């Protein structure tokens, strides 16, 4: 059974940076999603199993970077120039396909989530 453990969330001021991590029990294609209070879960970024193919939501493109270290089975989401509207619970997800996806329904496993709060 795949296990995903997120870490690194917290409180940061607008314009600041934060990095969240997700450690898996195996190397899968991974994605990051977020869910703000009262809103649907939305796609943030995804990365292929090899790390060579990455996707980003338009809202985070140029500010967020997804990367991975397969030796550690860990995926990172570096978030820069954070805005209050980035406040949400951030979830990592894994899918058995080699490619990531922007569709939540295509992921097989989910982490428990980590809170990111950006103050204005």
C-alpha positions as CSV (number, residue, x, y, z in Angstrom):
1,X,0.0,0.0,0.0
2,X,1.4,3.3,-1.1
3,X,1.9,5.8,1.7
4,X,2.4,9.6,1.2
5,X,3.5,11.9,3.9
6,X,3.5,15.7,3.4
7,X,5.5,18.2,5.4
8,X,6.7,21.8,5.3
9,X,3.4,23.7,5.4
10,X,3.1,26.8,7.6
11,X,2.4,30.5,7.9
12,X,4.2,33.0,5.6
13,X,3.7,36.6,4.7
14,X,2.7,37.6,1.2
15,X,5.7,37.7,-1.1
16,X,7.5,35.1,0.9
17,X,8.5,31.5,0.1
18,X,7.7,28.1,1.4
19,X,8.6,24.5,0.4
20,X,6.4,21.6,0.9
21,X,7.6,18.0,0.6
22,X,5.9,14.7,0.0
23,X,7.7,11.4,0.7
24,X,6.3,8.3,-0.9
25,X,7.0,4.6,-0.3
26,X,7.7,4.1,-4.1
27,X,8.5,6.2,-7.1
28,X,5.3,7.1,-8.9
29,X,4.2,10.1,-11.0
30,X,3.1,12.7,-8.6
31,X,0.9,15.7,-8.4
32,X,0.2,18.6,-6.0
33,X,-3.4,19.8,-5.5
34,X,-4.8,22.3,-3.1
35,X,-8.2,23.0,-1.5
36,X,-9.1,26.4,0.0
37,X,-11.9,26.6,2.5
38,X,-15.2,26.4,0.8
39,X,-13.7,25.7,-2.6
40,X,-13.2,22.6,-4.7
41,X,-9.8,20.9,-4.8
42,X,-7.7,22.3,-7.7
43,X,-4.6,21.2,-9.5
44,X,-1.4,22.9,-8.8
45,X,1.5,21.0,-10.4
46,X,2.5,17.5,-11.5
47,X,5.7,15.7,-12.4
48,X,6.5,12.5,-14.2
49,X,8.1,9.5,-12.6
50,X,11.4,10.4,-14.2
51,X,11.1,14.1,-13.4
52,X,11.5,15.1,-17.0
53,X,7.9,16.3,-17.6
54,X,6.2,18.9,-15.5
55,X,2.8,20.6,-15.6
56,X,1.6,23.7,-13.8
57,X,-1.7,25.4,-13.2
58,X,-1.7,28.9,-14.9
59,X,-2.3,30.4,-11.5
60,X,1.1,29.3,-10.2
61,X,3.2,29.2,-13.3
62,X,6.4,31.2,-12.9
63,X,6.0,31.2,-9.1
64,X,5.9,27.5,-8.1
65,X,8.4,24.8,-9.0
66,X,7.9,21.1,-8.7
67,X,10.9,18.7,-8.5
68,X,11.7,15.3,-7.2
69,X,14.6,13.3,-5.7
70,X,13.9,9.7,-6.6
71,X,16.7,8.5,-4.4
72,X,14.6,9.7,-1.5
73,X,11.2,9.0,-3.1
74,X,10.4,12.7,-2.3
75,X,8.7,15.3,-4.4
76,X,9.0,19.0,-3.6
77,X,6.9,22.0,-4.3
78,X,8.9,25.3,-4.0
79,X,6.5,28.2,-3.7
80,X,7.8,31.7,-4.2
81,X,6.0,35.1,-4.4
82,X,3.2,33.7,-2.3
83,X,-0.2,35.4,-2.3
84,X,-3.0,35.3,0.2
85,X,-5.1,33.4,-2.5
86,X,-2.5,30.6,-2.3
87,X,-3.8,29.8,1.2
88,X,-5.1,26.2,1.2
89,X,-4.5,22.7,2.3
90,X,-2.0,21.2,-0.1
91,X,-2.2,17.6,-0.9
92,X,0.2,15.4,-2.8
93,X,-1.0,12.5,-4.9
94,X,0.5,9.5,-6.7
95,X,-0.5,7.7,-9.8
96,X,0.9,4.4,-11.2
97,X,1.3,5.8,-14.7
98,X,4.6,7.3,-15.5
99,X,3.1,10.7,-16.3
100,X,1.5,13.2,-14.0
101,X,-1.9,14.6,-14.6
102,X,-4.0,17.7,-13.8
103,X,-7.0,15.5,-13.1
104,X,-7.5,14.5,-9.5
105,X,-9.5,11.5,-10.5
106,X,-6.5,9.9,-12.2
107,X,-4.5,9.6,-9.0
108,X,-4.5,6.4,-7.0
109,X,-3.2,7.6,-3.6
110,X,-3.4,10.8,-1.6
111,X,-1.6,12.2,1.3
112,X,-3.2,13.7,4.4
113,X,-2.5,17.3,3.4
114,X,-0.5,20.2,4.9
115,X,-1.8,23.6,5.6
116,X,-0.3,26.6,3.9
117,X,-1.4,30.0,5.1
118,X,-0.3,33.3,3.4
119,X,-1.0,36.4,5.4
120,X,-1.5,39.8,3.7
